[in-house]
Amino acid sequence: MAMCKSAPVVPLLRHLLLAGAAFAVVYAPGAPISTLGIEASAQNMPPVFQRNDRDGDGRLSKREFPGPPQVFDRLDADNSGYLTPQEVRRGGRRGGSRTDAQGQSGRQQGGQRSAGDTALPATTRKGPLRFVDTHIHLHQLGLDKTHGNQGGGREQGRREPMDEAANLAAAARNLIARMDQQRLQTALIVVVPSSREGRAQSYHLMRNAVRDHPGRLRLLAGGSLLGEMLVELPAGAVTDDVKQRFRKTAEKLLDDGAAGFGEMISYHLCMNPKHKFEYVPPNHPLFLELADIAAEQNVAIDLHMEAIETRADMPGNLRRRCSKNPGTLEPTIPGLEELLRHNRKARIVWEHIGWDNTGQMTPSLMRRLLQSHTNLYLSLRVPRQLQSKDGRVFPNRIVDLDRRIKPDWLRLITEFPDRIMLGADEFVGPGPEKAKLAASFESTWAIIDQLPKDIAAKIGGDNARRVFNLTPP
């Protein structure tokens, strides 16, 4: 996240100031504690060093440092590549007020993370509106209220009177305020069935909410109406009449102003009892028909699909999460490749790359597919939560626990800078509180500042404008 030079030090460094008595000695910058004859036992080391000095040399390298890289660089007064307690104490004194430091927060007090949830500084990015998010949801209640324990769940929510249109309008305003902070020009809003009145109403409500913000919000449609036909009709039941009806609906969505088709679901895992499992092979005849329509109309397809190269048992954690998940993971990659080969003019944007639930969404798989299929594009998502409550690190996340892009993913991004975008996949509700479930907006857009400027411009907006035919800023 972009930070100005006067930004205060992250909150965990305040603990060093409270431990000043332990360092009432002259400390030579850059020298290990052991060479100075200073006792380096756990009881007289500040908490940030106790928890993060992995090699025990009394210094923090940039990799060990638990704050943003920009803060490390500002504290490293002698440019040695290491932080000493003395440099940290000096940096802490230069920091802002206690309130300002807490506003940077992200990390828990004392530098501890809670269940893998490493938050980010709330710094507002500078510059013109220039970025594009390829995948965002507006929600009329808020995901926490419908899938979590807050607000009594979906059943209680259904008994309460609610103006869905007004709530979606409020959600759109909330999203635009957050877009302004991150300097996003445009967000693509996807339609999934969520209205109490059914799929058609879901589409109409979302279309109307998006229309109120031309230039800032654009609609990707089809997940509600076309998705119903995909789910309900097995491949053998698709006739020419079905294809004609499917095509007529798809073209009507584009005539209504949709910028493309989305969220089109191939393999959707159930993540809690109020969620759903859904599977449509990506080479289903209606997916192939949609590829033809998209190519003819020069629009893109936004695809939700788990990465599954080989058939395998459903992971135990997913079986425990939701009984709707089947016992076996069905391969999706062969069908995806058939879809990509079917019509090379059809642009497929595979969403949620970096949110891997099967362990198979590896950088090497992404590289192979990008090399083989020039009509495939990836949209990265960086979830806020990176590890489970028991400390297990989730597989194939884009960033490490310090929120730095992992080397394998960084190589992939730099090898294919014209084929990758960002799509946060967060559900923005009408209330003032930000969602806890599926939170990923700020964490996804934080990685843009770790990229070279030319690549950041492509990943952050230029690629999405080209692929989805959006107006440049």
N, C-alpha and C positions, 0 to 999 in steps of 0.2 A: 504494500500500500504506500502511495506517495506520502512523504513526510517532509516538512520544511525543516530548516536547520535549527529553528528555535523550538521544535517539538519537545515536550517533556519526556523523560526517561520512563520506560514501562514500569508499572507499579511494583513489580517484584523487586526492583532495585532499591526501593525504600528500605528494605530489610537490611541492606548493607549499612545504611546510615545508623541504624540502631545498634550495629555491632562494632562501632568505631573503637571501643576500648580494646578490643582484641587486636587491633592493628596500631597501637600507640608506639610503633617502632618505625625506623626508616626502612622502607621497602624499595629495593632497586627495581625499577620498571623492567619487566620482561624476565627477571631471574626467578627460577623455581624457589619455592619456600625452603626446600630441603638444603639448598646451597647456602642459605643465609643463617642456618642454625635456628630458625624460628619453629616453634612447635606447631605442627600442622595437623593436630588431632581434630576429630570431628567436633568436639565441644567448642573450639575457639575459631572455627571457620564459619563465615557467614552462610546462611542457608542457601543462597544462590550458588556458592562454590561447592558446598556439601552435596547438593543434588545434581550438579551439572559438570563438575570437574572430573570427567570420566577417567583420565589417565593419572590423576592425583599429582599433577605438577604445580598446583597452586595458581594456575592461570586458566583462563577460558579462551579456547579457540573460537573462531566464528561458528564452527559446527556445533560446539558445545553450548554456545550462548543461546539462551531460551527466548530472546527477543528478536525483533525484526532486524535484518542486516543493516538498515540505515542507522539504527540506534547504535549497533556495534561499531560502525565506522566512525560515528561521532565521538564515542567514548575512547576509542583507540588513539590516544593523543600522540603516541610516538610512532604510529603506523607500523607496529611490529607484527600485526596479525594476531595478537593476544591481548586480553584484558587482564590487568592486575587489580587487586582490591583497591589500590590507591587510585587508579584511573576511574574505577566505578564510583568510589566515594566522591571524587571531584565532579564526575558527571551528574551524580545524584543531586549535589548542591546546586548545579546550574539548572536543574530541572524546574518545571513550573510548580504551581501550587498543588496541594494534595488532591484537590478536586480535579484539576487538569490531568494529573497523572492517572487518576482513576478513570477519567474519560478515555484514556488511551487503552484501557484495560484489555484484556483478553485473557490474560493468564490469571489463574486463581491466586489469592493471597499466598505469599510464601513461595510462589513459583510452581505450585503444584497444579497439575491438570486434573479436571474432573471427567472421568470416563472417556478420555480421549477427545474432549471438547476443548480445543485450543482456539480461543476467540481471537479477534483481530482488533487493531487500533481503529477507532472511529474517526479517522482523519478523512476530511473531504478532499477529493482529488481536484486539482486545478486544471484549467484549460477549457477549450470549447467542448460542446457536446459532440462526440465523435464515435462512440462505441455502439455495438449492436449485440443484444442478448437474443439468442436464437430460440429460447425455450423457457417461457414463464407461464405460471398459472395465476389467474385471479379466482378467488374463492369467496363465496357469499357469506360464509360463517368464519372461516379460518380452519386450517387443517387440524390444529390442536383440539378444537371443539368437536369435530366430527370423528376423529380417529384416536384422540387421546382421552384422558380422564377429565379434562377441564370442560366445563359446560355440560356435562352429563351425556356426552356422546350423541350419535346421530338420532337415536330414538327420542331423547328428550328434545333435541333441536327441532324435530318434526312437529312436536306438539306446540311449539312456541310460534306466534305469528311473526312473519318476517317478510319484509319487502326485498325480494331478491335483487331486483333491478337497482334499488337504492344502495344496497350493500355492495354490489359489484362496482357501482360508480365510486363508492368510497374506497374500495380496494384499488381501483385504477388510480385514484389520486395518491394513495399511499405508495404505490409502485413508482409513479412518476417522481415523487419526492426523493425516493431512494435512487432512482436513475440519475437524477440531477447530481446527487452526491458523488456518484461514480463516473459521471460525465458520459452517460449513455444517451445517445440520440434516439434510439429505437429499441423496442422490445417486441418480440414475436410472441403473441398470446396463443396458446393451444387450447382447443376445446376437448374436454372429456365430459362424459355424462355426470352431472352433479346436481342438476335442478330437481326439486321435489316433483316437478310436473313432467319429467321425462326427458328423453334425448333431444327431441326437436326443440323443446323449450330451452334446454342447455345451450344449444347452438344460437338461438335467436337472442337470448339474454347476453351472451358473450359478444356476439356480433354488434349489438347495440352499444354495449359498454366500450368497445374498441372504437367504434365510429365517432364517439365523442372526443377522441384525442388523435385526430389525423396527424400523421408525421411522427408521432411518438409511439403509438401502439399500432401493430398490424396483426391481422388474424391469420392463423393457420387452422384450417377447418377440415373436417372429415372424421376426426377421432370419434365423434358422437354418432353421426348418421351413417357414414360409410363403414365405420367400425362395427356397427350392428350387423350389417350384411356379411362382413367377413367372419364374424364370430358364429353367426347362426347357420351359415351355409357351408357344409363340407365340400371339398373340392369336387366330388362326383356329382354334386347337385347344381353346379354352375352351368347353366345353359346360355344360349345366345340371348334369350329374352332377359335373363338375369344380368348379363353383362351390359345390355342396353339400358336397363333400369339403373344399374350402378353408374354407368357413364353419364346418364342424364343428371343424376344427383350430384356427381362430382363437378360437372360443368356449371350447374346452378350455383354451387358454392363459390366458384371462381367469379361468376357473373355478379355475385353479391359482394365481391371485393376481397375475397381471401387471397393472401399472397402465396399460398401453397397449401399442401395437404399435411395435416398433423393434428394431434399426435396419433400416428398410425401404429397400432400395437401388434407386434408379432409374439413376443414372449414376455409376459408380465408376471412377476412373482408376487405372491401374497405376503405382506410383511406384518400384518396383525389381523385379528379376527374380523375387523370391520373392513378389511381390504378385500381384494379379489385376485384370483389367479386367472390368467387368460393366455391362450396359446393359439395362434394361427400361423401355420408354416409360412415363412417369407416367400416361398415359391407357389403359394396358393394362387389359383387362376385369377382371382380378383385383385391380388397384389400385382400380378403381371399386367392385368388390364390397367390398373392405376399407373403403373410405370409408363405404359403407352400414352395415357391421357396426359400425364405430367410432361412427357417429352413433346407431345404435340402442342401443348399450351405454354411451354417454356417456363414451368414452375418446378419447384423442388418438393420432395417427400421427406417429411420429418418422421424418423423411425425409432420406436422404442423396442429394444430387443436385448435380451441377455446374450452374452457371448458363450456359446456352447459348441465346442468343436467335436466332442465325442460324447456319446451317451454315458451317463453316470448316475449313481444313486443320488437322490436329493440330499444335500448336506443336512446333517442332523439339526443344526441351528435353525434352518428354514422350515423343517418339519415341525419343530417346536413352536416357531413363531405363528404358524397358521396351518390348520389341518386341511385347508383347501389346496395346498401345494401337493402335487402328485408324488409318488415314490421315486420317479425317475426323471432326470433331466434329458430332454430330447434335443438332439443336435440342431442348431440354427445356422451355423456358418455355411454348410453346403447349400442350404436353401437361399441364403443371402447372396451367395456367389451366383446362383442361377438367376436370381432377380436382377443382379447387376449386369449379367451377360445378356439378359433378355432384350434390353433396350439400352444401348450405351449412351443414348442422349438423355436418359432419365437420371436426374441428379438425386442421389440418396444421401441424406444427412443423418448419420447414425448418432443419436443423442445419448447423453449420460455416460460418455466415455470417462472412466475414472471412478465410476460407482459400480464396482464389480461385486456381484453376489455369488458367483460360481467359482471364482479363482482362475478363470480361463481368459479374462480380458487383459492379456499381456501386451506390452509394447511390441514384442516380436510378432504377435498375431496381427496387430494393427498395421505394422510395417508391411507384412506380406500382403495384406488385403489392399493397402494403398498402392503398392507396387503393381498389383495385378489388375486393379480396377480404377481407371481414371475418373469414373463417374461416382466414386465413393468419397464422402466427406465426413469428418469427425467433429462432433461438438463436445467439448470437454466440460465436465462438471466436477467441482471440488466440494464435497460435503463438509460441513463444519465438523462433524464427528469422524474421527480417524481411527478410533479403537473402541472395542466393546467395554462394558462395565468391568469385566474381569481382566482388562488390560491386553486382550488379544488384538493385534494390529490387523485391520481389515486389508484384504489383498488388493494389489494393483491400484492403489490410490495415486493420484498425480503427484501429491506432495508428501514429504516426510512429516514427522511429528513436530518439527520446527517450522512447518509451513513453507519449506523450500522445495522447488520443483525437483523431483528425483532425476538423477543423471540420465537414466534410460528414457524417461518421458521427454526430457529436454532435448535429447538427441533426435527423438521422433519429431518433435515440433520444428526443430531447425532443419530437418531433412525435407519436411513437407509443409513449408510455411504458407502455401497457397491452398491447403486442403483442410485446414483446422480452424475451428471457431470456438466460441464460448457460449454455453447455455446453462444457466444456473438451476433451472427446474424447481425453483422455490414457489410455494403457494402463498400468495400475498392476500391477506384478508382485510376486512373493513375496519378492524379495530386499531388502536394505537400501538398495541404490542406486536413485536415481531414473532413469527412462528418459531417454535422450538423443534417440532417435527419437520424433517426434510429441509432444515435451514441450510442454505448454500449460496445465497446471493453474494454477500460480502466476501465469503471465502473463495468463491469462484473468481470474482473480479480482482481479488488481491494479487493473483499470480501475474497479471498483466505487467506489473511494475518490475518483475524479475526478468523480463525479456528485452532484448535489444529493441530500440525504438522502431526500426523498420519492420521487424517481425511482430512487435506488439500492435502496430497499425494494421497489419493484415489479420492477425488472429482476433484482434479486438473489434474490427468492424469492416474492413475492406472486403474480406472474403465473404462475409454474410451478405453484404450489399450486392456483390456480384452474383452469388448463387441464388439469392432470393429476389433479385431484381428490385432492390430498394433504392430510394433516392439518396444520392450522396449528401453529406452535410454541407 
